[in-house]
C-alpha cells in the first residue's frame, strides 16, 4: 500500500521536511514502511518545490493509528499549521487541525 502526504500553504516545503523527520523517529512507522521525500514536478521546466510529497510504502504490519497519532503529535508542535492532505488509492482526507476527529478521519481514509 502506498500513502502520500502533501502540504500546502506558507512554509509547506519546510513543514513537510519537519513531518518527514518526525515520522522517521516513530519506531512503528519506521519498521513497517519505506519512506521517501519526493517531487511531483513532471517536467524540468515546471517551477515548484524540491520536495512536495512524503511517500510511504507500507507493509502488512503497518498500523494506521500509529501514523494518525504521530501526525497529531507533530501537528501540536507546529507554530504554523499548513493544510495537510493524506491520500491512499485515490481516497483523500485534507486536514487543518489535529483533534480526535482528525485522527479518526486519517484512519478511515487510509483503511
C-alpha positions in Angstrom: 0.0 0.0 0.0 1.3 3.5 -0.8 0.3 6.5 1.3 1.2 10.1 0.1 1.2 13.2 2.3 1.1 16.6 0.7 1.1 20.1 2.3 0.0 23.5 1.1 0.3 27.0 2.5 3.2 29.1 3.9 6.4 27.2 4.5 4.8 23.9 3.2 8.2 22.5 2.0 9.9 23.2 5.3 6.9 21.8 7.3 6.9 18.7 5.0 10.5 18.1 5.9 9.7 18.5 9.6 6.9 15.9 9.4 9.2 13.6 7.4 11.9 13.8 10.1 9.2 13.3 12.8 7.8 10.2 11.2 11.3 8.7 10.8 11.6 8.8 14.6 8.5 6.8 15.1 9.5 3.1 15.5 6.2 1.6 14.4 6.2 3.7 11.2 10.0 3.3 10.5 9.8 -0.5 10.9 6.8 -1.1 8.7 7.3 1.4 5.9 9.7 2.6 3.3 9.6 6.4 3.5 10.8 9.0 1.0 10.6 12.7 0.2 9.6 13.1 -3.5 8.8 15.8 -6.0 5.6 15.5 -8.1 7.1 18.0 -10.6 6.5 16.4 -14.0 9.0 18.3 -16.2 12.2 20.2 -15.8 10.6 23.4 -17.0 8.0 23.4 -14.2 8.6 25.6 -11.2 7.9 24.0 -7.8 9.2 22.8 -4.5 12.2 20.5 -4.5 10.1 18.1 -2.4 6.3 18.3 -2.2 5.2 14.8 -1.0 6.1 12.2 1.6 5.6 8.8 0.2 5.2 5.8 2.5 5.2 2.3 1.1 3.8 0.2 3.9 3.9 -3.5 4.7 1.2 -5.7 6.3 2.4 -4.9 9.8 1.7 -1.1 9.4 -0.7 0.4 11.9 -2.8 3.2 10.5 -3.4 4.5 14.0 0.4 5.0 14.5 0.5 7.3 11.6 -2.6 9.2 12.7 -1.2 9.7 16.3 2.2 10.7 15.0 0.6 13.3 12.8 -1.5 14.6 15.6 1.5 14.9 18.0 3.7 16.5 15.3 0.8 19.0 14.5 0.6 20.1 18.1 4.2 21.2 18.0 3.9 23.4 15.0 3.6 27.2 15.3 2.3 27.4 11.7 -0.1 24.8 10.7 -0.2 24.1 6.9 -3.0 22.3 5.3 -2.1 18.6 5.0 -3.6 16.1 2.6 -3.2 12.4 3.1 -4.0 10.1 0.1 -4.2 6.4 -0.5 -5.6 4.8 -3.7 -7.5 7.9 -4.6 -9.1 8.3 -1.2 -8.1 11.7 0.3 -8.5 13.5 3.5 -7.5 17.1 3.9 -6.6 18.2 7.5 -6.4 21.6 9.1 -6.0 20.5 12.7 -5.2 17.5 14.9 -8.2 17.0 17.2 -9.6 13.4 17.8 -12.0 13.7 14.9 -8.9 14.3 12.6 -7.2 11.2 13.9 -10.3 9.2 13.1 -10.5 10.8 9.6 -6.9 9.7 8.9 -7.7 6.2 10.0 -10.8 6.0 7.8 -9.1 7.4 4.7 -6.1 5.1 4.9 -8.1 1.9 5.7 
